[in-house]
Amino acid sequence: LIIGAGPAAVAAAVFTARANLKTLVIGEPKKSMLISAADLGNYIGTDMTGISIIAGSMQTIGVSIMMSANGNTVGGTGFGEGNVISGNKGTTDGFGVYLASAAGGSNTVIGNIIGPQKDGLSYLTSSPQTHGLMIDNCPNNIVGGNSANARNIISGNEAYGIYVNGASSTGNTIKG
């Protein structure tokens, strides 16, 4: 039992859920919630249900890896390591994942749902993001993989699912 819905309460709920313990969180503004290991993962751009955006959100980029940042991983192949990255639009173009830097690169994006609701099937109708994943002048990235757990579900974006741009965007691998 966790009382409170701030960052500490949510973090504690994640740790107990990863230990396969059902956790009751009391104090969430709209209702209390029961968290199990099946509910893990980050919801970036959506509310805690993973099916609609946060009211009034103007977030335009879900995950941005820029400048000289390299060797980062978004998601993962283990249980609960994938993210739902949807609804990042604001008032202009929106990106689920944005990788941009000729000096960076060598990032990995695996096991995520980028664009749809958390079920990976349903369209996020309230505010779909424009682009799922953009690689902009950023070399040697890996998107997806050979196993079912490594694949990304990239769908339901208004324009591009994956958009690779720029002369420095060499050596990228997109698979799965």
VOPAGU-2260 file (C-alpha; in pm, 1 decimal, decimal comma):
REM VOPAGU-2260
SITE   aa  ch    i         X         Y         Z
SITE  LEU   A    0       0,0       0,0       0,0
SITE  ILE   A    1     138,6     337,6    -101,1
SITE  ILE   A    2     -30,7     660,3       3,5
SITE  GLY   A    3      31,1     958,8    -224,4
SITE  ALA   A    4      58,6    1002,7    -598,5
SITE  GLY   A    5     370,2    1215,1    -635,9
SITE  PRO   A    6     692,6    1100,1    -802,7
SITE  ALA   A    7     810,5     908,5    -495,6
SITE  ALA   A    8     486,0     712,9    -473,5
SITE  VAL   A    9     491,4     625,3    -841,6
SITE  ALA   A   10     858,9     521,5    -820,7
SITE  ALA   A   11     785,0     300,4    -522,4
SITE  ALA   A   12     492,3     144,6    -707,9
SITE  VAL   A   13     715,3      65,9   -1006,9
SITE  PHE   A   14     973,8    -107,8    -787,7
SITE  THR   A   15     716,2    -317,9    -604,1
SITE  ALA   A   16     539,7    -404,0    -930,0
SITE  ARG   A   17     868,9    -519,0   -1081,6
SITE  ALA   A   18     893,9    -757,4    -787,2
SITE  ASN   A   19     555,4    -893,0    -903,8
SITE  LEU   A   20     376,9    -750,2    -599,7
SITE  LYS   A   21      38,1    -591,3    -657,0
SITE  THR   A   22      53,7    -238,2    -524,9
SITE  LEU   A   23    -238,8     -18,5    -427,7
SITE  VAL   A   24    -166,1     352,2    -470,0
SITE  ILE   A   25    -406,3     579,1    -282,2
SITE  GLY   A   26    -411,1     949,5    -356,1
SITE  GLU   A   27    -409,1     959,3    -735,3
SITE  PRO   A   28    -619,7    1265,3    -822,1
SITE  LYS   A   29    -900,3    1086,8   -1009,1
SITE  LYS   A   30    -901,1     742,9    -850,2
SITE  SER   A   31    -682,8     496,6    -668,3
SITE  MET   A   32    -501,4     246,1    -882,5
SITE  LEU   A   33    -382,0    -109,0    -853,6
SITE  ILE   A   34     -46,0    -156,3   -1021,6
SITE  SER   A   35      87,0    -492,4   -1131,4
SITE  ALA   A   36     397,8    -579,1   -1330,9
SITE  ALA   A   37     187,0    -578,3   -1649,8
SITE  ASP   A   38     130,2    -203,7   -1607,2
SITE  LEU   A   39     498,1    -106,2   -1618,5
SITE  GLY   A   40     666,0     117,5   -1875,4
SITE  ASN   A   41     667,7     491,4   -1922,9
SITE  TYR   A   42     380,4     677,1   -2084,6
SITE  ILE   A   43     541,2     970,1   -2264,1
SITE  GLY   A   44     284,0    1208,0   -2408,7
SITE  THR   A   45     -21,0    1021,3   -2279,3
SITE  ASP   A   46    -197,8    1016,3   -1947,0
SITE  MET   A   47    -148,1     727,8   -1705,4
SITE  THR   A   48    -400,8     513,4   -1892,5
SITE  GLY   A   49    -192,3     522,4   -2211,1
SITE  ILE   A   50    -500,6     588,9   -2422,8
SITE  SER   A   51    -531,2     969,5   -2438,3
SITE  ILE   A   52    -314,2    1277,8   -2407,2
SITE  ILE   A   53    -283,3    1480,9   -2089,6
SITE  ALA   A   54    -537,9    1762,5   -2111,9
SITE  GLY   A   55    -371,8    2090,5   -2207,8
SITE  SER   A   56     -36,2    1931,1   -2289,2
SITE  MET   A   57     173,0    2124,5   -2539,8
SITE  GLN   A   58     462,6    1875,4   -2546,7
SITE  THR   A   59     607,1    1851,8   -2897,8
SITE  ILE   A   60     880,8    1589,9   -2849,2
SITE  GLY   A   61     846,6    1275,1   -2640,5
SITE  VAL   A   62    1213,5    1169,8   -2622,0
SITE  SER   A   63    1487,3    1395,3   -2758,1
SITE  ILE   A   64    1852,3    1285,8   -2778,3
SITE  MET   A   65    2060,7    1571,9   -2913,1
SITE  MET   A   66    2396,3    1750,5   -2908,9
SITE  SER   A   67    2682,2    1506,7   -2840,1
SITE  ALA   A   68    2466,6    1251,8   -2657,8
SITE  ASN   A   69    2548,7     899,1   -2767,7
SITE  GLY   A   70    2507,4     540,9   -2656,1
SITE  ASN   A   71    2159,8     594,8   -2510,0
SITE  THR   A   72    1883,6     335,3   -2503,6
SITE  VAL   A   73    1513,9     418,0   -2530,5
SITE  GLY   A   74    1309,1     117,9   -2418,9
SITE  GLY   A   75    1442,7    -233,4   -2379,8
SITE  THR   A   76    1368,1    -599,9   -2436,9
SITE  GLY   A   77    1302,6    -696,7   -2074,7
SITE  PHE   A   78     964,0    -711,4   -1913,3
SITE  GLY   A   79     823,4    -361,1   -1865,1
SITE  GLU   A   80    1116,2    -181,5   -2027,7
SITE  GLY   A   81     928,9     -56,4   -2335,5
SITE  ASN   A   82     762,3     284,6   -2344,7
SITE  VAL   A   83     438,1     416,2   -2490,5
SITE  ILE   A   84     541,6     732,4   -2675,3
SITE  SER   A   85     233,2     893,5   -2829,0
SITE  GLY   A   86      43,2    1221,3   -2850,5
SITE  ASN   A   87     348,0    1449,9   -2864,8
SITE  LYS   A   88     225,6    1722,9   -3093,3
SITE  GLY   A   89     171,4    2058,3   -2923,1
SITE  THR   A   90      72,7    2323,5   -3175,1
SITE  THR   A   91     325,6    2224,2   -3445,6
SITE  ASP   A   92     497,1    1911,8   -3572,5
SITE  GLY   A   93     546,2    1656,2   -3301,2
SITE  PHE   A   94     796,4    1373,4   -3267,5
SITE  GLY   A   95     776,4    1059,2   -3059,3
SITE  VAL   A   96    1154,0    1006,5   -3062,0
SITE  TYR   A   97    1396,5    1263,2   -3205,4
SITE  LEU   A   98    1764,8    1169,8   -3255,8
SITE  ALA   A   99    1971,2    1465,3   -3379,8
SITE  SER   A  100    2347,8    1511,4   -3368,9
SITE  ALA   A  101    2630,3    1435,1   -3607,2
SITE  ALA   A  102    2859,2    1433,8   -3301,5
SITE  GLY   A  103    2633,7    1189,9   -3114,7
SITE  GLY   A  104    2472,7     875,8   -3242,8
SITE  SER   A  105    2503,1     506,7   -3160,7
SITE  ASN   A  106    2167,9     514,6   -2979,7
SITE  THR   A  107    1926,2     221,5   -2953,5
SITE  VAL   A  108    1546,7     241,7   -2972,6
SITE  ILE   A  109    1390,5     -97,5   -2890,2
SITE  GLY   A  110    1071,2    -247,2   -2751,9
SITE  ASN   A  111     855,0      67,5   -2769,2
SITE  ILE   A  112     506,6     157,7   -2888,1
SITE  ILE   A  113     542,9     483,2   -3082,1
SITE  GLY   A  114     221,5     642,7   -3207,4
SITE  PRO   A  115     -68,7     420,1   -3100,1
SITE  GLN   A  116    -232,0     374,9   -2762,5
SITE  LYS   A  117     -71,1     137,1   -2510,9
SITE  ASP   A  118    -234,0    -167,7   -2673,3
SITE  GLY   A  119     -24,7    -101,5   -2985,8
SITE  LEU   A  120    -336,1    -127,2   -3203,6
SITE  SER   A  121    -569,5     162,7   -3134,9
SITE  TYR   A  122    -520,9     504,5   -3290,9
SITE  LEU   A  123    -467,4     795,9   -3050,6
SITE  THR   A  124    -746,4    1011,4   -3192,9
SITE  SER   A  125    -727,6    1311,4   -2960,9
SITE  SER   A  126    -385,7    1435,9   -3077,6
SITE  PRO   A  127    -174,4    1201,9   -3287,0
SITE  GLN   A  128     188,8    1303,5   -3317,1
SITE  THR   A  129     318,6    1400,1   -3660,8
SITE  HIS   A  130     626,9    1174,6   -3678,8
SITE  GLY   A  131     698,6     856,7   -3486,7
SITE  LEU   A  132    1079,2     859,5   -3495,2
SITE  MET   A  133    1312,2    1104,6   -3666,1
SITE  ILE   A  134    1684,9    1050,7   -3718,4
SITE  ASP   A  135    1825,1    1390,4   -3816,8
SITE  ASN   A  136    2197,4    1396,9   -3905,7
SITE  CYS   A  137    2264,9    1131,1   -3642,8
SITE  PRO   A  138    2477,6     823,6   -3732,8
SITE  ASN   A  139    2495,6     458,8   -3627,8
SITE  ASN   A  140    2165,2     417,6   -3445,3
SITE  ILE   A  141    1975,3      91,4   -3405,5
SITE  VAL   A  142    1595,7      95,4   -3426,3
SITE  GLY   A  143    1433,5    -239,2   -3347,5
SITE  GLY   A  144    1597,7    -577,9   -3351,1
SITE  ASN   A  145    1575,9    -944,6   -3444,4
SITE  SER   A  146    1347,4   -1062,0   -3163,1
SITE  ALA   A  147     980,8    -986,6   -3098,1
SITE  ASN   A  148    1078,4    -808,9   -2775,9
SITE  ALA   A  149    1319,7    -578,7   -2959,8
SITE  ARG   A  150    1075,1    -461,1   -3224,5
SITE  ASN   A  151     904,9    -124,7   -3200,4
SITE  ILE   A  152     542,3     -77,7   -3295,8
SITE  ILE   A  153     545,1     247,2   -3494,4
SITE  SER   A  154     203,1     336,2   -3629,9
SITE  GLY   A  155     -76,4     591,8   -3615,3
SITE  ASN   A  156     144,3     895,9   -3674,1
SITE  GLU   A  157       7,1    1167,8   -3904,1
SITE  ALA   A  158     304,4    1185,8   -4142,9
SITE  TYR   A  159     611,5     961,5   -4113,7
SITE  GLY   A  160     648,9     655,1   -3898,5
SITE  ILE   A  161    1027,9     673,9   -3934,8
SITE  TYR   A  162    1198,4     967,7   -4103,7
SITE  VAL   A  163    1574,5     964,0   -4172,2
SITE  ASN   A  164    1719,6    1298,8   -4280,4
SITE  GLY   A  165    2063,6    1447,7   -4346,5
SITE  ALA   A  166    2400,5    1352,1   -4489,5
SITE  SER   A  167    2534,4    1252,7   -4145,5
SITE  SER   A  168    2257,2     994,7   -4093,4
SITE  THR   A  169    2478,6     705,0   -4202,6
SITE  GLY   A  170    2516,9     356,1   -4061,1
SITE  ASN   A  171    2165,6     345,0   -3912,8
SITE  THR   A  172    1991,1       7,7   -3880,7
SITE  ILE   A  173    1612,7     -20,8   -3881,9
SITE  LYS   A  174    1473,9    -370,8   -3841,1
SITE  GLY   A  175    1206,9    -584,3   -3678,9
